């Protein structure tokens, strides 16, 4: 049987009514090795879309005969799911947010940075360029496997979460992940990153509540040598460390208001300035946020900036409590015990006795998955045989068992633990 030939990638459609910018984008994208089709108006763009196939559509937001967001809505509703990105005027963050909510894959601001343009094209085409439908199916299966490994469970609530993950992974828009402490918010962020076009780049998780306020700007944006007492050398911050990948701001509600202003500007301009530096550096970072607090209520109370909230809350995901997915406890317990066996070097993981498992399934877990992890780690250490018995679980929270709906406070974090740990449930 002859080998299957790879189909050449479809061209990129660029829509802009400024001839100079069209020419710049045409030259820049062709230098990346991609064919380009140009359109100077909304009407011409619709003609081009009706006549051919495209791997990416890049459109200005304001055209002479209409708005680019009309193209965004048209393509978002189409079954082909062609990635569409928008070009916005300098400082037009509201337009960018509107486009992302309408289904845009990403955006780039004028004046166009060629570095950011290259990153945008690579991220978009990384999902589109496949040799065959078989390869697409294999990639989708691998992505689903990665998500299931990070977020195990067969309950209806977790199946809905995993369905949402695939949609969230296709976009580069910010995501706010809500849910009680310990419900798995960081794991959800990792799963989105692992199934996105940024999977090969860094995932940096930062605990915003653990950073001293006087160090925040330096930790987020970096500093140059001599910028302040103790700055013995140049150092990048979280944004530089996550460049090309994803930055998770865990407990974002704990950011002080002055830092919220600086964060908003970095998100809008996609540029950061190290403390003491004379110039800004472009960064390509997808930002996700996690919080067990109600950010909308904090905005109403004046405790969280409204403009930052709307900039972050483009896409949303709610993680269910463990009480809502009690049927997942056996699957979660098995995965946790397997992980502990690797950590302890045991050739065979310990298993729960039927009585111990029954007790766990009946318990409401006010601390959610994190409480289950801590409880099983303690039981694993105390168990004297390969089977964890009821007595090895120790005393559970009797008050929680009676109430069934208690909310446990978030555990205290050491002030130097800026990065959230890998195993944290979130």
KALIN-V318462 format. One line per field, one symbol per residue. burial: + if it has 9 or more other ideal C-beta (glycine too) atoms within 8 Angstrom, else -. A space follows every 50 residues. Layout:
burial=???
This chain:
burial=--------++++++++----++-+++-+++---+-+++++++-++++++- ---++++++++-+----+++++++++-----++++++++--++-++++++ -++++++++--++--++++++++++--+------++--+---++-+++-+ +++-+-+++-++-+++-+++++++++++++++++++++++++++++++-- ++++++++-++----+++++++++--++--+---+-++++++++++++++ +++-+---++++++-+++-++++++++---++++++++++++--+--++- ---++--++-+++++-+-+++++-++-++++++++++++++-------++ +++--++-+++-++++++++++++++++++--+---+++--+++-+---+ +----+-+--------+--+---+++
